[in-house]
């Protein structure tokens, strides 16, 4: 989780707000650790965590549905720091500042963003274009979201009254665990 930050806070005797940013690693929406976006967002909850968002990945266009999902499911600030698209075969980013800015502006106008920034391939011209594009747009209103019991591994499972009985256990396999095989 965010234990490194907690360790520093304890060492320094202070607490500061934390913003978490994840990177979607594939078009299915899993982050670099393999978690789904939903599991990642639930895992990254804590009193000090004021915001969650996405950075890097494939660029603004392909991250739009994932940012919209965060916007609908999170009762904290939503941040967005896209790439300038994917790099070409020479490692250069080809997305023009006005393209990135238009995509960020669309999300901001629809009320999905609180904080915007930049990641790989964005130049000072991109940052100015994004700043100009969102100027005067009101930030996303943080919704009231009902508290739920959620357990996460790579995926999230939400426990509700309607679930009735839920059995949570670890998979065991004598061929996969020498300790388990000895115990059997």
N, C-alpha and C positions, 0 to 999 in steps of 0.2 A: 504494500500500500504506500503510504507516504511516510514511512517510519524514519527515513533519513532526515526529513524536515523536523519531525518530532524530536529526534535525537539532538539536533542542533538547537532547537528551542529549549530543550531541557538543559543542555550544556551552557547556553547563553542566558538562561533565566528569562526568556521572553516568548511571546506568541505573536505571530503575524498571520495575516490572511494568506490562504493558498489558492492558487488557480491551477487546475490540472488540465493538460492538453494531451490528447491521444492522437495517434497516427493510424488511420485505416490502412491496412496492408493489402487488402484485396477487395474486389467488387462485391463480395458477399457481406462486407461490413465488419469483418473481424479486425481487431487491432493487432499490433505486432506480437503481443503475448498469445494470441489465438482466441482471446475472449470476444464474444459478440459485443457490439456497442452497448447494448442494454446491460450485460453483465459488468462491463467496464464501468459504466456510469454508476451502477449500484455499489460496486466495490469501492469506488472513490467518493464515498459519503463520509462526512465528518464535520464537526462543529467549525473547524478552521477553514474548511474548503468552501470558498465563496463562489467559485465558478468552475465550470467544466466546458471543454470545447475540443475542437479538432485543429490540427495543424498538418502541414506538409502533404503527404499522400499524393493524389493524382491531379490536384488543382481544384479550383473553386467549383467548376461545373459538376464534376463527379461527386463532390462532397455535399452538394445542396440537399439531397434527400436525407443524409445522415445528420446534418445540422438541423433540418426541420424536425427530425425525430427527437433530437436532444431538446429543442425548443419546446416541444409538446410534453416532454416527460420529466423535465428538470425544474425544481423549485429553487434555482440559484441562477447566477449569471451564466450566459452562454457566450463563449468566445470562439473566434474564427480567425485562423492564420494560414491561409492557403498558399500553395505554390503557384508559380506562374505556369501552370500546366506541367506536363512531364518533359524532362530534357530530351533533346533529339540525340542522334547518334554521336554528335560531337560534345555532348554534355551541356549544350546551351538551351536556355528556356526561350520559347518563341512567343508565348502569350503576351500580347501587347497590354500596356497599362489600362487602356480604356476597356479592354475585354474583361480583365480581372475586376476592375472597378464596377462595371455594369452588373456582374454576377453578385458581387458583395452588396451593391445597392439594392438589387432585387430582394435579397434576403432581409436586409435592414428595413426596407419599405413594408415588407410583409410582417414585420414585427418579430423576427426570429433571433436577432442579435443584440448583445449588450456591449461587446468589446470586439474590435477588429484589429488585425495586425498583418504581419507579413512573414513569409517563410521563404524557402528556396526559390531563387530566380527572380524574386521581386526586387526591383531597383528603387532608388529614390523617386523616380518618375511614377512607378506603380503606387508607392505609398502616398504620394501627393494626389494621384488620381482617386485612390480609395478614400482618402480624407475628404476631398472635394465632393465625391459621390455621396457620402453619408452625412455631410454637413447639414444640420437642421432636421435630420430624421430622428424621431424620438426612439430611445432605446426600448427594447422588449420589456414588457411588464412581466414581472416574475409571478407565475400562477401559484395558487394554493393547490397543492397536490396531496391527496389523501395518503397517509402513511400506510405502508404495506410491509409485510414480512417477506423478505426476499433472500434466497440463498443462491450464491454464485460460485461457479467453477468457471469453465469455459462458457457456459450459458447460464442464464438466470431462470430460477423457478420462483414464481410468486405464490405465496400461500394465502389462501382466502378461505372464509367459512364454507364457501361452495365446494372446495376441494374435498371436504369430508376428511378422510384419513389419508395422510401422506407418509410414506415410508422412505426415509432417507438413509442410505447406507453406502458403504464403500464396497466396490466390487472386489471379490476375492478370487484368486486363481493360484492353484498349487504350482503350476508351471511358471508363473510369473513372480512368485515370492517364495524364496527359500525359507524364510521365517514362518510364513503361513503354512507351508508344506510340513515343516517340523511340528507345528502346533496341531495339525490335523492328524 
